[in-house]
Amino acid sequence: MTVSLDIANGSAALADAIKPLLERVVAADGIVPLSEQARIELTRNIPTITHVTVSEDASVVGYAQINRAGGRPAAELFVDPSVRRQGIGRILLRTALRDATLPSHSGEPGANAPLRVWAHGNLPGARQLAEGEDMHVVRELDLMERPLGSEEDPSATVELPWIPSVATTLATFGPNCLVQNFVAERDERAWLDLNARAFNDHPEQGQWTLADLRARMAESWFDANGFFVVRGRNDADGTDIDEVGPLLASVWTKVEPDALATGEIYVLAVDPSAQRRGWGKRLTMLALASLRDRAITTATLWTDANNTPAVTTYQRAGFAVTRTDVQYARPK
């Protein structure tokens, strides 16, 4: 087999070239091999991101994306099922390992942190490839799920914590909080600030830019009716809608058009100054009630396995782990 390796710029043309490969991998593995952020980056020409393709004849049979931003390089890669176990994965991985040492920008030092490589679903082939390069699991990201049932028929969730109505859940926030649907003109920059504070130590979520937020808002699944922001009220009796403070928390749900009655708690953020006050539970229940009102029967979410407070909150809300994605890295 003769293949060619190429470095490409992010563009719509690159996304179009990768799409058939993505579809073949999903059909074979049942798992999307690129994160949402990486799929967005396919169309962006960003100096800190390298796109690597491996082609056989005119068909792309392998792809890797290396992101060197922030001095914490990370990569995602995948290979066409028809040409696996022929060295293409190793070519992509070793290319990524070399690329990760390059500077993020001209004149800057290269990354000191070891490259972290995502394995979505941690399938056997990915484990074998990582082990062959002396890479070990350094991070686990859990997909959690729970059924929702309906207000009229709770039988599907009889053994799980009951989900109150949206109105009942909103009442639990009390008179000193104002819960509203997200409005871009009013909230987008305040929400980005909240997101950065809430995910200060998160290598992906905490790095979102205005362009990242607007890219999601441009997606067909975006619905502000499922995106809630919470502000504290400054007035004593909680009646003056104009007397409100900064964002304290938010919860954003996501329902894709072809999701077959599955919805996601997409982002749940609480300002560090407001943590340990039960916000996570209330926001989770608000998201679940909102999803159920849209005829969603299964709720999902992603959380780092080592985020014990979040995992505990979600387990108490009836969620259980159904899949784990991992990152591999070499020892320092």
C-alpha positions in Angstrom: 0.0 0.0 0.0 1.4 3.4 -1.0 0.2 6.4 1.0 1.0 10.1 1.2 1.2 12.2 4.3 0.2 15.9 4.0 0.0 18.9 6.3 -3.2 20.9 5.6 -4.7 24.2 6.7 -8.1 24.2 8.4 -10.7 25.0 5.8 -14.1 24.0 4.5 -12.3 21.9 1.9 -10.5 20.0 4.6 -13.7 19.3 6.4 -15.3 18.0 3.2 -12.3 15.7 2.6 -12.5 14.3 6.1 -16.3 13.8 6.2 -16.4 10.5 4.3 -13.6 9.1 6.5 -15.5 10.2 9.7 -18.6 8.5 8.5 -16.8 5.2 7.8 -15.2 5.2 11.2 -18.5 6.0 12.9 -20.2 3.2 11.0 -17.5 0.7 12.0 -16.9 1.7 15.6 -20.2 3.3 16.7 -18.3 6.2 18.1 -17.4 9.7 16.7 -13.6 9.8 16.7 -13.3 13.6 16.9 -14.6 15.8 19.8 -17.0 18.6 19.0 -14.3 21.2 19.3 -11.9 19.3 17.0 -14.7 19.1 14.4 -15.2 22.9 14.6 -11.5 23.4 14.2 -11.5 21.5 10.9 -12.7 24.7 9.1 -10.4 27.1 11.0 -6.9 28.1 9.9 -5.3 28.6 13.3 -1.5 28.7 13.8 -1.5 26.6 16.9 -3.3 23.7 15.2 -1.8 21.2 12.8 -4.0 19.1 10.5 -2.3 15.9 9.2 -3.9 13.7 6.5 -2.8 10.3 5.1 -4.2 9.5 1.7 -4.3 6.4 -0.5 -4.9 7.4 -4.1 -7.4 10.3 -3.8 -9.1 9.1 -0.6 -8.2 10.3 2.9 -7.7 7.2 5.0 -6.2 8.8 8.2 -6.3 12.1 10.0 -4.7 13.7 13.0 -5.3 17.1 14.6 -2.7 18.5 17.0 -3.5 21.5 19.1 -0.5 23.2 20.7 -2.4 26.1 22.3 -1.5 27.1 25.9 1.5 24.9 26.1 -0.6 21.8 26.8 -0.6 20.0 23.5 -3.4 17.5 22.7 -4.2 15.4 19.7 -7.0 13.4 18.2 -6.5 10.9 15.3 -8.3 8.1 13.5 -7.8 5.6 10.7 -10.1 4.2 8.0 -11.3 0.7 9.2 -10.3 -0.8 5.8 -6.6 0.0 6.3 -6.0 -0.5 10.0 -3.1 -2.5 11.4 -0.9 -1.3 8.5 1.1 1.3 10.3 -1.0 4.4 9.5 -2.0 5.0 13.1 1.6 4.8 14.2 2.6 7.3 11.4 0.0 9.7 12.6 0.8 9.3 16.3 4.6 9.8 15.8 3.9 12.8 13.6 1.7 14.2 16.3 4.4 13.6 19.0 6.9 15.5 16.9 4.6 18.3 16.1 3.6 18.8 19.7 7.2 20.0 20.5 6.9 22.9 18.1 6.2 26.4 19.4 2.6 27.6 19.6 3.8 30.8 17.8 7.0 31.9 16.1 9.7 32.9 18.6 8.1 31.0 21.5 9.6 27.9 23.1 8.1 24.6 22.3 5.7 22.8 24.7 7.2 21.3 27.8 4.1 19.3 28.7 3.9 15.8 27.1 1.4 15.4 24.3 -2.0 14.0 25.4 -3.8 11.9 22.8 -7.6 11.3 23.0 -8.9 7.8 22.5 -12.7 8.1 22.2 -14.2 5.0 23.6 -10.7 3.6 24.4 -11.1 0.9 21.8 -8.7 -2.1 21.6 -6.8 -0.7 18.6 -6.2 2.6 20.4 -5.0 0.9 23.5 -2.6 -1.2 21.6 -1.2 1.8 19.6 -0.7 3.8 22.8 1.0 0.9 24.6 3.4 0.5 21.7 4.5 4.1 22.2 4.9 3.8 26.0 1.8 6.0 26.6 -0.5 5.5 29.6 -3.9 6.8 30.6 -3.6 10.2 32.3 -7.2 11.3 32.1 -10.7 9.8 31.9 -13.8 11.5 30.7 -17.1 9.7 31.5 -20.3 9.8 29.5 -23.2 9.4 32.0 -26.9 8.8 31.2 -30.2 8.5 32.9 -33.8 7.9 31.6 -36.3 10.8 32.1 -39.7 9.2 31.9 -42.6 11.8 31.9 -44.5 13.7 34.5 -47.6 11.7 33.6 -45.9 8.3 33.6 -43.0 7.9 36.1 -42.8 4.2 35.7 -39.6 4.3 33.6 -37.8 6.1 36.4 -39.5 4.7 39.5 -36.1 3.7 41.0 -34.4 7.0 40.2 -34.7 10.4 41.8 -37.9 12.1 40.7 -37.6 15.1 38.4 -39.9 18.0 39.4 -41.6 20.3 36.8 -39.7 23.3 35.4 -41.9 25.6 37.5 -41.2 23.7 40.7 -37.5 23.6 40.0 -37.3 27.3 39.3 -39.0 28.0 42.6 -36.1 26.2 44.4 -33.7 29.1 43.4 -35.6 31.4 45.7 -36.5 35.1 45.5 -32.9 36.4 45.6 -32.1 34.8 42.2 -33.2 35.6 38.7 -33.3 32.7 36.3 -33.6 33.7 32.6 -33.1 32.2 29.2 -29.8 33.2 27.6 -29.9 36.2 25.3 -26.8 36.7 23.2 -26.7 40.5 23.2 -27.1 40.6 26.9 -25.3 37.5 28.1 -22.6 36.2 25.8 -19.6 38.0 27.3 -20.8 37.7 30.8 -21.3 34.0 30.2 -17.8 33.6 28.8 -16.4 35.2 31.9 -18.5 32.9 34.1 -17.4 29.9 32.1 -13.7 30.9 32.4 -14.1 31.2 36.2 -16.0 28.0 36.6 -13.6 26.0 34.5 -10.4 27.8 35.4 -8.4 24.5 35.5 -10.2 22.7 32.7 -7.9 22.3 29.6 -10.7 22.6 27.1 -13.9 24.2 28.5 -12.1 27.0 30.3 -10.4 28.1 27.1 -13.5 29.0 25.2 -13.5 32.2 23.2 -16.3 34.4 21.8 -15.7 32.6 18.5 -16.2 29.2 20.1 -19.4 30.3 21.8 -20.8 31.8 18.6 -19.9 28.7 16.6 -22.2 26.7 18.9 -24.9 29.3 18.6 -24.7 29.0 14.8 -25.3 25.2 15.0 -28.8 23.8 14.0 -29.2 22.4 17.5 -28.8 25.7 19.4 -32.0 26.7 21.3 -31.8 29.5 23.8 -35.0 28.1 25.5 -32.8 25.3 26.9 -30.0 27.6 28.0 -30.5 29.1 31.5 -28.5 31.8 33.2 -28.8 32.7 36.9 -28.1 36.1 38.5 -28.3 37.3 42.1 -30.7 40.1 42.8 -29.3 43.3 44.4 -32.7 44.6 45.7 -33.8 43.5 49.2 -37.1 41.9 48.2 -36.2 40.4 44.9 -38.8 42.3 42.9 -36.8 44.8 40.8 -35.8 43.1 37.6 -33.3 45.8 36.8 -31.4 45.4 40.1 -29.5 42.2 39.3 -25.9 41.3 39.8 -23.4 39.3 37.7 -24.0 35.8 36.4 -23.6 33.3 39.2 -24.4 30.1 37.4 -25.8 28.6 34.2 -26.9 25.4 32.6 -27.1 24.8 28.9 -28.8 21.8 27.3 -28.3 20.4 23.8 -30.7 18.4 21.6 -29.4 17.6 18.2 -32.1 17.3 15.4 -31.3 13.6 14.8 -30.7 12.6 18.4 -33.7 10.2 18.7 -35.1 11.6 21.9 -31.7 12.0 23.6 -30.6 15.3 25.1 -27.4 16.5 26.8 -26.6 18.6 29.8 -24.1 20.4 27.7 -22.4 22.9 30.0 -23.2 23.4 33.7 -21.2 26.3 35.3 -21.2 27.7 38.8 -19.1 30.6 39.9 -16.4 29.5 42.4 -17.8 32.1 44.9 -21.2 30.4 44.7 -20.1 26.8 44.9 -21.1 24.3 47.7 -24.6 25.9 48.0 -26.6 23.2 46.1 -26.4 25.0 42.8 -25.3 21.9 40.9 -28.3 19.9 42.1 -30.8 22.7 41.2 -29.3 23.3 37.8 -29.1 19.6 37.0 -32.8 19.2 37.9 -33.7 22.3 35.9 -31.9 20.9 32.8 -33.6 17.5 33.2 -37.1 19.1 33.6 -36.4 21.2 30.5 -35.3 18.2 28.5 -38.3 16.2 29.6 -40.7 19.0 28.5 -39.2 18.7 25.0 -40.2 15.0 24.9 -36.6 13.9 25.6 -36.5 10.4 27.2 -32.8 10.0 27.8 -30.4 12.6 29.3 -26.6 12.5 28.9 -23.6 14.5 30.1 -19.8 14.4 30.1 -17.7 14.9 33.2 -14.1 14.3 34.2 -13.9 11.0 36.2 -11.7 12.7 38.8 -14.2 15.6 39.4 -15.6 14.0 42.5 -18.1 16.7 43.4 -19.6 16.7 39.9 -19.7 12.9 39.7 -21.4 12.7 43.1 -24.0 15.3 42.1 -24.9 13.5 38.9 -25.0 10.0 40.5 -27.4 11.4 43.1 -29.5 12.7 40.2 -29.7 9.2 38.8 -26.9 9.2 36.2 -24.6 6.2 35.6 -21.5 5.9 33.5 -22.0 4.3 30.1 -18.7 5.0 28.3 -15.3 6.4 29.1 -13.0 8.4 26.8 -9.4 8.6 27.8 -6.2 10.6 27.1 -2.9 8.9 26.8 0.5 10.5 27.4 4.1 9.4 27.8 5.7 9.7 31.3 7.3 13.1 31.9 
